[in-house]
Amino acid sequence: MQRLEATAKGLSTADAQQRLANYGPNTVPERESRALWRILLQQVSDFMIIVLLVAALISGFVGEPQDTIAILVMV
C-alpha cells in the first residue's frame, strides 16, 4: 500500500481521478482475432508436427496403415 500510495480504505476520489488522467483506465486491451485457417496453419507449421506428418507419409508408403492412422490421430 505504501508503494501504491493507497490506504486500507482505498483511494480518494481526487487521487482516483488523477491516476485515471495519468495512467488511463484499468482495462485489458483486446487482441485482434485470428482466422481459423491461420490458427490451423500455425499449428501445422510446428517442426514436430511436420516430422510426424512425414513419418505418417513414410509409414503409408511402406504399407503400415495402422501406424499411419496412429500417427495422424496423434497429430
FIKOLZA-1660 file (N, C-alpha, C; in steps of 0.1 Angstrom, whole numbers, plus 5000, padded with zeros to 4 digits):
% residues 75
   i   px   py   pz ch aa at
   1 5008 4988 5000  A  M  N
   1 5000 5000 5000  A  M CA
   1 5009 5012 5000  A  M  C
   2 5020 5012 5007  A  Q  N
   2 5029 5023 5007  A  Q CA
   2 5034 5026 4993  A  Q  C
   3 5038 5016 4986  A  R  N
   3 5044 5018 4972  A  R CA
   3 5033 5024 4963  A  R  C
   4 5021 5020 4964  A  L  N
   4 5010 5025 4956  A  L CA
   4 5004 5038 4961  A  L  C
   5 5009 5042 4973  A  E  N
   5 5004 5054 4980  A  E CA
   5 4988 5053 4982  A  E  C
   6 4984 5042 4987  A  A  N
   6 4970 5039 4989  A  A CA
   6 4968 5037 5004  A  A  C
   7 4955 5037 5008  A  T  N
   7 4952 5034 5022  A  T CA
   7 4943 5021 5022  A  T  C
   8 4940 5016 5034  A  A  N
   8 4932 5004 5035  A  A CA
   8 4917 5007 5030  A  A  C
   9 4914 5020 5031  A  K  N
   9 4900 5024 5026  A  K CA
   9 4900 5027 5011  A  K  C
  10 4912 5026 5004  A  G  N
  10 4912 5029 4990  A  G CA
  10 4917 5043 4987  A  G  C
  11 4915 5047 4975  A  L  N
  11 4919 5060 4970  A  L CA
  11 4908 5070 4972  A  L  C
  12 4912 5082 4974  A  S  N
  12 4902 5093 4974  A  S CA
  12 4897 5095 4960  A  S  C
  13 4886 5102 4959  A  T  N
  13 4881 5105 4945  A  T CA
  13 4891 5113 4937  A  T  C
  14 4897 5123 4944  A  A  N
  14 4907 5131 4937  A  A CA
  14 4919 5123 4932  A  A  C
  15 4924 5114 4941  A  D  N
  15 4935 5105 4937  A  D CA
  15 4931 5096 4926  A  D  C
  16 4919 5090 4926  A  A  N
  16 4915 5081 4916  A  A CA
  16 4914 5089 4902  A  A  C
  17 4908 5101 4903  A  Q  N
  17 4907 5109 4890  A  Q CA
  17 4921 5113 4885  A  Q  C
  18 4930 5116 4894  A  Q  N
  18 4944 5120 4890  A  Q CA
  18 4951 5108 4883  A  Q  C
  19 4949 5096 4889  A  R  N
  19 4956 5084 4884  A  R CA
  19 4949 5080 4870  A  R  C
  20 4936 5082 4869  A  L  N
  20 4929 5079 4857  A  L CA
  20 4934 5088 4846  A  L  C
  21 4937 5101 4849  A  A  N
  21 4942 5110 4839  A  A CA
  21 4956 5107 4835  A  A  C
  22 4964 5103 4845  A  N  N
  22 4979 5100 4843  A  N CA
  22 4981 5087 4835  A  N  C
  23 4973 5076 4840  A  Y  N
  23 4976 5063 4835  A  Y CA
  23 4966 5057 4826  A  Y  C
  24 4954 5063 4825  A  G  N
  24 4943 5058 4817  A  G CA
  24 4935 5048 4825  A  G  C
  25 4925 5042 4818  A  P  N
  25 4916 5033 4825  A  P CA
  25 4923 5019 4827  A  P  C
  26 4918 5012 4838  A  N  N
  26 4924 4999 4841  A  N CA
  26 4917 4988 4833  A  N  C
  27 4920 4987 4820  A  T  N
  27 4914 4978 4812  A  T CA
  27 4925 4969 4805  A  T  C
  28 4921 4958 4800  A  V  N
  28 4930 4949 4793  A  V CA
  28 4927 4951 4778  A  V  C
  29 4937 4955 4770  A  P  N
  29 4934 4957 4756  A  P CA
  29 4930 4944 4749  A  P  C
  30 4920 4945 4740  A  E  N
  30 4915 4933 4732  A  E CA
  30 4925 4930 4721  A  E  C
  31 4928 4917 4720  A  R  N
  31 4936 4912 4709  A  R CA
  31 4928 4911 4696  A  R  C
  32 4935 4913 4685  A  E  N
  32 4929 4911 4673  A  E CA
  32 4926 4896 4671  A  E  C
  33 4914 4893 4667  A  S  N
  33 4910 4879 4665  A  S CA
  33 4917 4874 4652  A  S  C
  34 4921 4861 4652  A  R  N
  34 4927 4855 4640  A  R CA
  34 4917 4845 4634  A  R  C
  35 4919 4844 4621  A  A  N
  35 4910 4835 4613  A  A CA
  35 4914 4820 4617  A  A  C
  36 4904 4812 4616  A  L  N
  36 4906 4797 4619  A  L CA
  36 4917 4791 4610  A  L  C
  37 4917 4794 4597  A  W  N
  37 4927 4789 4589  A  W CA
  37 4941 4793 4593  A  W  C
  38 4943 4805 4598  A  R  N
  38 4956 4810 4602  A  R CA
  38 4961 4802 4615  A  R  C
  39 4951 4800 4624  A  I  N
  39 4955 4792 4636  A  I CA
  39 4959 4778 4632  A  I  C
  40 4951 4772 4623  A  L  N
  40 4955 4758 4619  A  L CA
  40 4968 4758 4612  A  L  C
  41 4971 4768 4604  A  L  N
  41 4984 4768 4597  A  L CA
  41 4995 4770 4606  A  L  C
  42 4994 4778 4617  A  Q  N
  42 5004 4779 4627  A  Q CA
  42 5006 4766 4634  A  Q  C
  43 4996 4759 4637  A  Q  N
  43 4997 4746 4644  A  Q CA
  43 5004 4736 4636  A  Q  C
  44 5001 4735 4623  A  V  N
  44 5007 4725 4614  A  V CA
  44 5021 4729 4610  A  V  C
  45 5025 4741 4611  A  S  N
  45 5038 4745 4607  A  S CA
  45 5049 4743 4618  A  S  C
  46 5044 4738 4630  A  D  N
  46 5054 4734 4640  A  D CA
  46 5063 4723 4636  A  D  C
  47 5076 4723 4639  A  F  N
  47 5085 4714 4635  A  F CA
  47 5082 4699 4638  A  F  C
  48 5077 4697 4650  A  M  N
  48 5074 4683 4654  A  M CA
  48 5062 4678 4647  A  M  C
  49 5052 4686 4644  A  I  N
  49 5041 4682 4636  A  I CA
  49 5045 4678 4622  A  I  C
  50 5054 4686 4616  A  I  N
  50 5059 4683 4603  A  I CA
  50 5066 4669 4603  A  I  C
  51 5074 4667 4613  A  V  N
  51 5081 4654 4614  A  V CA
  51 5071 4643 4615  A  V  C
  52 5061 4644 4623  A  L  N
  52 5051 4634 4624  A  L CA
  52 5043 4632 4611  A  L  C
  53 5040 4642 4604  A  L  N
  53 5033 4641 4591  A  L CA
  53 5042 4633 4581  A  L  C
  54 5055 4636 4581  A  V  N
  54 5064 4629 4572  A  V CA
  54 5065 4615 4576  A  V  C
  55 5065 4612 4589  A  A  N
  55 5066 4598 4594  A  A CA
  55 5053 4591 4589  A  A  C
  56 5041 4598 4590  A  A  N
  56 5029 4591 4586  A  A CA
  56 5029 4588 4571  A  A  C
  57 5035 4598 4563  A  L  N
  57 5036 4595 4548  A  L CA
  57 5045 4583 4546  A  L  C
  58 5056 4583 4553  A  I  N
  58 5066 4571 4550  A  I CA
  58 5059 4558 4554  A  I  C
  59 5053 4558 4566  A  S  N
  59 5046 4545 4570  A  S CA
  59 5035 4542 4561  A  S  C
  60 5028 4551 4555  A  G  N
  60 5018 4549 4545  A  G CA
  60 5024 4543 4532  A  G  C
  61 5035 4548 4528  A  F  N
  61 5042 4542 4516  A  F CA
  61 5047 4528 4518  A  F  C
  62 5052 4526 4530  A  V  N
  62 5058 4513 4534  A  V CA
  62 5047 4502 4535  A  V  C
  63 5035 4506 4538  A  G  N
  63 5024 4497 4538  A  G CA
  63 5020 4494 4553  A  G  C
  64 5021 4503 4561  A  E  N
  64 5017 4501 4576  A  E CA
  64 5005 4511 4579  A  E  C
  65 4993 4507 4575  A  P  N
  65 4982 4516 4577  A  P CA
  65 4979 4518 4592  A  P  C
  66 4981 4509 4601  A  Q  N
  66 4978 4511 4615  A  Q CA
  66 4987 4522 4620  A  Q  C
  67 5000 4521 4616  A  D  N
  67 5010 4531 4621  A  D CA
  67 5006 4545 4616  A  D  C
  68 5002 4545 4603  A  T  N
  68 4998 4558 4597  A  T CA
  68 4986 4564 4604  A  T  C
  69 4976 4556 4607  A  I  N
  69 4964 4561 4614  A  I CA
  69 4968 4566 4628  A  I  C
  70 4976 4558 4635  A  A  N
  70 4980 4562 4648  A  A CA
  70 4987 4575 4648  A  A  C
  71 4997 4577 4639  A  I  N
  71 5004 4590 4638  A  I CA
  71 4995 4601 4635  A  I  C
  72 4986 4599 4626  A  L  N
  72 4976 4610 4622  A  L CA
  72 4967 4613 4633  A  L  C
  73 4963 4604 4641  A  V  N
  73 4955 4606 4653  A  V CA
  73 4962 4615 4663  A  V  C
  74 4975 4612 4665  A  M  N
  74 4983 4620 4674  A  M CA
  74 4984 4634 4669  A  M  C
  75 4986 4636 4656  A  V  N
  75 4987 4649 4651  A  V CA
  75 4974 4657 4653  A  V  C
% end
